[in-house]
């Protein structure tokens, strides 16, 4: 991680843990918002007005948090408004790096070699992890936000008339969306990480139980409910769930020891996933090749670095990704 703007030690997956030995995720450090008129959003400072070509998104296709924002960018028609760079999925001793892997890019905006250099360009004294996604402001030369949930909402409503597509956070469903997010995030989205990065048996088993309790609950919901989490309407809650489930069989089931069942063993969840993948643009944001090479490069969990050949995931191209949008 970075300490006062200096990279210290080789990259490690666990930077903090609780008194049970459980994984604790870092809180995002940049929390500004793009708004149609540049006024301040729910957090941070103002001055980030929606403009075509002003903002650049840094992502990793391995990362579910980054993939939330990629799906939002696709569905809101922002590919020609916000440019994008995909980092190398294989984690280096200095964390995320640019180029050197099929489907990853050099940094066309800042000419950086590593993601942590983007952070120190924004704040020379930054302390913390250099995570993705990052929404970068080319005009002011700084990070707008590195909080995926808020970037997703910016793409939904912060770009005003520059965006199109469905409302992913409609006013009449916000209470239900927030309640779903609040339940699914700790138990499943972050739960798989709590299992995979646990440093004690008790912390692992607690996270494991919550992961599968939540999957069982979702299977029941999709068996008796509508095609999406909230009936016929596809929302950000579906996006946030999808980016975890699409990685589950390829990474979390084996590497993160979440091996009670696969998503393929849940017919109703699998059917919902197929419906999400059928939405135009969603499939283009998924690379099983990046996902597997990224997760299995975590040497603390996979010292040999061997990447599994399977699983077979019908309907998902393991390599090709079509993000669109010029730098």
C-alpha positions in Angstrom: 0.0 0.0 0.0 1.0 3.7 -0.1 2.1 5.4 3.1 2.5 9.2 2.8 2.8 8.8 -1.0 5.5 6.0 -0.9 4.9 2.4 -1.9 5.8 0.1 0.9 6.2 -3.7 0.9 5.0 -6.1 -1.7 1.2 -6.2 -2.4 -0.8 -8.2 0.1 -4.5 -9.1 -0.1 -5.1 -8.4 3.6 -4.2 -5.0 5.1 -6.5 -5.0 8.1 -8.4 -7.6 10.2 -10.8 -7.6 13.1 -10.4 -9.2 16.5 -11.7 -12.6 15.1 -9.1 -12.5 12.3 -11.7 -11.5 9.7 -10.9 -9.4 6.6 -11.7 -5.7 6.9 -12.1 -3.7 3.7 -10.5 -0.3 3.3 -12.9 2.7 3.1 -12.6 4.6 -0.2 -10.6 7.8 0.1 -11.9 9.9 -2.8 -15.7 10.6 -2.6 -16.5 13.5 -5.0 -19.3 13.4 -7.5 -19.9 14.3 -11.1 -23.1 16.3 -11.3 -24.9 17.9 -14.3 -24.0 21.4 -13.2 -20.9 20.8 -11.2 -22.5 21.3 -7.8 -21.4 19.2 -4.9 -22.9 15.7 -4.6 -23.8 13.8 -1.4 -20.2 13.8 -0.4 -17.0 15.6 -1.3 -16.5 18.9 -3.1 -18.1 20.5 -6.1 -16.6 21.5 -9.4 -16.9 18.3 -11.3 -19.4 19.1 -14.0 -20.6 16.6 -16.6 -18.7 17.0 -19.8 -18.0 14.7 -22.8 -14.3 13.7 -22.8 -13.4 15.1 -19.5 -13.5 11.9 -17.4 -11.6 8.7 -17.6 -12.4 5.4 -15.9 -9.6 3.0 -14.7 -10.8 -0.5 -14.2 -9.7 -4.2 -13.8 -11.9 -6.8 -15.4 -11.1 -9.2 -12.5 -12.6 -6.8 -10.0 -16.4 -6.9 -9.3 -16.4 -3.4 -7.9 -14.9 -2.0 -11.1 -17.3 -4.1 -13.2 -20.2 -2.4 -11.5 -19.1 0.8 -13.1 -18.4 -0.8 -16.5 -21.9 -2.1 -16.7 -23.3 1.3 -15.6 -21.2 3.0 -18.3 -22.5 0.6 -20.9 -26.2 0.7 -20.0 -26.3 4.5 -19.7 -24.7 5.0 -23.1 -21.6 6.8 -21.8 -19.0 5.0 -23.8 -18.3 8.1 -25.9 -18.5 10.4 -22.9 -16.2 8.6 -20.4 -13.1 6.8 -21.8 -11.7 3.7 -20.1 -8.4 1.9 -19.4 -8.2 -1.8 -18.4 -5.3 -2.7 -16.1 -3.4 -6.0 -16.2 -5.3 -8.6 -14.2 -2.2 -10.2 -12.8 -1.3 -8.5 -9.5 2.3 -7.4 -9.3 4.4 -6.7 -6.3 3.3 -3.1 -6.7 -0.4 -3.9 -7.2 -2.3 -3.1 -10.4 -0.1 -2.3 -13.4 -0.8 -1.2 -17.0 -0.4 -3.3 -20.1 1.4 -6.6 -20.6 -1.7 -8.8 -20.8 -4.2 -9.4 -23.6 -7.1 -7.0 -23.2 -5.2 -4.7 -20.9 -4.0 -1.2 -21.9 -1.1 1.2 -21.3 -2.2 4.3 -19.5 -3.1 6.9 -22.2 -3.9 9.7 -19.8 -1.1 9.9 -17.2 1.5 7.6 -18.7 1.7 5.7 -15.4 3.2 2.2 -15.0 1.2 1.3 -11.9 -2.1 2.3 -10.5 -0.6 3.6 -7.3 1.1 6.4 -9.4 -2.4 7.6 -10.3 -3.2 8.0 -6.6 0.0 9.9 -5.8 -0.6 12.2 -8.9 -3.9 13.1 -7.2 -2.4 13.3 -3.7 1.4 13.2 -3.3 0.9 12.2 0.4 -1.8 9.6 -0.1 -1.9 6.7 2.4 -3.9 3.6 1.6 -4.5 1.0 -1.0 -4.5 1.9 -4.7 -7.8 0.3 -5.7 -10.0 0.2 -8.8 -12.2 1.6 -10.1 -10.9 5.2 -10.3 -12.8 8.0 -12.0 -10.2 10.5 -13.1 -10.8 14.1 -14.1 -8.5 15.0 -17.0 -9.2 18.8 -16.6 -8.3 19.1 -13.0 -5.8 16.3 -13.0 -7.2 14.5 -10.0 -9.3 11.5 -8.8 -13.0 12.3 -8.6 -13.9 9.0 -6.9 -12.7 5.5 -6.1 -16.0 4.4 -4.6 -17.6 2.0 -7.0 -21.2 2.3 -5.6 -21.1 6.1 -6.0 -19.5 6.0 -9.5 -22.3 3.7 -10.6 -24.9 6.2 -9.3 -23.0 9.0 -11.0 -23.2 7.2 -14.3 -27.0 6.7 -13.7 -27.9 10.4 -13.0 -24.8 12.6 -12.7 -24.2 13.0 -16.4 -27.6 14.5 -17.1 -28.6 14.6 -20.8 -25.2 13.1 -21.8 -26.5 9.7 -20.6 -29.4 7.6 -21.8 -30.8 4.2 -21.0 -32.8 2.8 -18.1 -33.0 4.5 -14.7 -31.0 2.1 -12.5 -32.0 3.8 -9.2 -35.6 4.9 -9.7 -37.1 7.1 -7.0 -40.0 4.7 -6.2 -37.7 1.7 -5.6 -34.8 3.4 -3.8 -35.9 2.1 -0.4 -36.1 -1.5 -1.6 -32.8 -1.2 -3.6 -31.0 0.2 -0.5 -32.4 -2.6 1.7 -31.3 -5.3 -0.7 -27.8 -3.7 -1.1 -27.4 -3.5 2.7 -28.3 -7.2 3.1 -26.4 -8.6 0.1 -23.2 -6.6 0.4 -21.9 -7.8 3.7 -23.2 -11.4 3.4 -22.3 -12.1 -0.3 -20.5 -9.4 -2.2 -18.0 -8.8 0.6 -18.7 -12.2 2.2 -16.7 -14.1 -0.4 -13.7 -11.9 0.4 -14.3 -12.4 4.2 -14.2 -16.1 3.6 -11.2 -16.1 1.1 -9.1 -13.7 3.1 -10.0 -14.9 6.6 -6.9 -15.5 8.9 -8.7 -17.8 11.4 -11.0 -20.8 11.1 -13.8 -19.1 13.1 -13.8 -16.0 10.8 -13.8 -18.2 7.7 -16.7 -20.4 8.9 -18.8 -17.4 9.9 -18.3 -15.8 6.5 -18.9 -19.1 4.7 -22.2 -19.6 6.4 -23.4 -16.1 5.5 -22.4 -16.5 1.9 -24.5 -19.7 1.4 -27.4 -18.4 3.6 -27.6 -15.4 1.3 -27.4 -17.6 -1.9 -30.1 -19.9 -0.5 -32.3 -16.8 0.2 -31.8 -15.5 -3.3 -32.6 -18.9 -4.9 -35.9 -18.8 -3.1 -36.5 -15.2 -4.2 -35.9 -15.9 -7.8 -37.9 -19.2 -7.7 -41.1 -17.4 -6.6 -40.5 -13.8 -7.7 -40.0 -11.9 -10.9 -37.2 -12.1 -13.5 -35.1 -9.6 -11.6 -34.6 -8.8 -7.9 -37.4 -6.2 -7.9 -39.8 -7.9 -10.3 -39.8 -6.8 -13.9 -37.4 -3.9 -13.4 -33.7 -4.2 -13.7 -31.8 -2.0 -11.2 -28.5 -1.3 -9.7 -29.2 -4.1 -7.1 -29.1 -6.6 -10.0 -25.8 -5.2 -11.2 -24.3 -5.4 -7.7 -25.4 -9.0 -7.3 -24.4 -10.1 -10.8 -20.7 -9.0 -10.6 -20.3 -11.4 -7.6 -22.2 -14.4 -9.0 -20.5 -14.3 -12.4 -17.2 -14.7 -10.7 -18.3 -17.3 -8.2 -17.7 -20.6 -10.0 -14.5 -19.4 -11.7 -12.8 -18.0 -8.5 -14.7 -17.9 -5.2 -15.8 -21.5 -5.2 -12.2 -22.9 -5.4 -9.7 -20.2 -4.5 -11.8 -18.5 -1.7 -13.0 -21.9 -0.3 -16.7 -21.1 -0.9 -17.2 -24.7 -2.0 -20.5 -25.8 -0.5 -22.3 -25.3 -3.9 -21.6 -23.6 -7.2 -23.9 -21.0 -8.8 -24.5 -23.7 -11.4 -26.2 -25.7 -8.7 -28.8 -22.9 -8.1 -31.2 -23.2 -11.1 -33.2 -20.0 -10.3 -30.0 -17.9 -9.7 -28.5 -19.3 -12.9 -31.7 -18.4 -14.8 -31.5 -14.8 -13.5 -27.8 -14.6 -14.5 -28.7 -15.7 -18.0 -31.3 -12.9 -18.2 -28.8 -10.3 -17.0 -26.2 -11.6 -19.6 -28.8 -11.2 -22.3 -29.1 -7.5 -21.6 -27.3 -5.7 -24.4 -23.8 -4.7 -23.3 -23.5 -6.6 -20.1 -21.7 -9.6 -21.6 -19.2 -7.2 -23.1 -17.9 -6.3 -19.6 -17.1 -9.9 -18.5 -13.8 -11.6 -19.2 -13.5 -15.0 -17.5 -9.9 -15.1 -18.7 -9.0 -11.9 -16.8 -11.0 -13.1 -13.8 -9.2 -16.4 -13.5 -5.7 -15.0 -14.2 -6.3 -12.1 -11.7 -7.6 -14.1 -8.8 -5.2 -17.0 -9.2 -2.3 -14.5 -9.3 -2.8 -13.8 -5.5 0.3 -15.6 -4.3 -0.9 -15.6 -0.6 -3.8 -17.9 -1.8 -2.1 -19.7 -4.8 1.7 -19.8 -4.3 2.3 -21.8 -7.5 0.4 -19.3 -9.7 -1.3 -22.1 -11.6 -4.5 -21.0 -13.3 -7.3 -23.6 -13.5 -8.5 -24.6 -16.9 -12.2 -24.8 -15.9 -14.9 -24.3 -15.2 -17.0 -24.5 -18.4 -19.3 -21.5 -18.3 -21.6 -21.7 -21.3 -22.4 -18.4 -23.0 -19.4 -16.6 -21.7 -16.5 -15.9 -24.0 -13.4 -16.5 -21.8 -11.3 -13.8 -23.6 -13.1 -11.3 -25.7 -14.3 -8.0 -24.2 -15.7 -5.1 -26.1 -15.8 -2.0 -23.9 -15.7 0.8 -26.5 -14.9 4.4 -26.1 -11.7 6.1 -27.1 -9.1 7.4 -24.7 
